[in-house]
Amino acid sequence: MNQTLLIIDAQQELIDGNIKESKVFNKEQLIGNINLVIEKAEQSNVPVVFVRDLDVAEGKGKGFQVHEEINVPAETKFFDKAATNSFHGTGLLDQLKSQKVKHVVIMGCKTQHCIDSAVRTATISGLDVTLVGDGHSTTDSDALSAEQIIKHHNDTLHSHYNVEHFSVVRNAAEDLFQPIHDSYR
């Protein structure tokens, strides 16, 4: 099965925070889990794709780049986006379809925005999705703590669109590149 690891907005300034925003919840765990899953992807010959948000650090400099503690593979493909949705205006979906990808493993930031929209768009676009439950993060909102937001989305997005294509939530330590969607169908 053709698969891709999709890491969204794992950018220096977004993860570490800046003058206006605090660092993401469980920053160290997030970076560690992203590196763990990248290592697993490389061992399984699964390509890695990063999506970067052009709003982060005004789309330039060190703050815009993937976080310096993340081990970016040499063959990594990058897409830059100007919208919350990683598939909007980026060519990402065309790339995945041209590679005949059927399963996408998703990680990154921020949970309630870019991660949520990527999971939902991928499923309705004909892809099975594994969301890494301990591989996405966010900051507190006015209504909920980051921890509550993450827990809510892990619960909500597990088996989301439980028809032909849907998402399951699994943790970084699991064998993410052995999809389990068929056990739910």
C-alpha positions, 0 to 999 in steps of 0.5 A: 500500500502506498503511504505518506507521512504528512507533518503539518506546521512543525515550524520553529516559531509555531512550536517554540512560540513568539511574543504573541503566542506561547509554545505548544503543549508538550513541546518536547514530547511532540518533537520526540514523537515526530522524530520517532515516526519519521524514523519509522517512516524511513525504515518502512520506505514511506515518503515524508511530506512537510507542510509549512504555514506562510503565516508563521514568521511571515513566511521567512527566516529560521522561525518559518523553517521546520523546527531545528530539533526535527530530523528532516530526511534528505528526500523530504517534499515541502508544500507551503500553504496560505490557508488553514487547510493543507490541501487548499491551493498547495498541490498536495492532493495532486501529489498524493494521487499521482503517487497513488497514496491510499494511507496518510499518517498525520502529525503536527500543529495546531490540533483544532485548526490545521490538523483537524482540517487535514484529517477531514479533507483527506478522508473525504478525498478518498484517503484512509488517515491515521492521526498520531494521537500523541503527535499533534499539539496546540496552545490553550484557547479562551474556552479550553486548555490545549490538553482538552483540545487534543483529547477532544480531537483524538476522540472526535476524529477517531473513526471520523467519516466511518464510511469508505475512508476514515481516520483512526487515532493511534500513538507514535509507539504503534506500528503506524505504517501497518494500517488497521482501518480494515479491522473497523470496516 
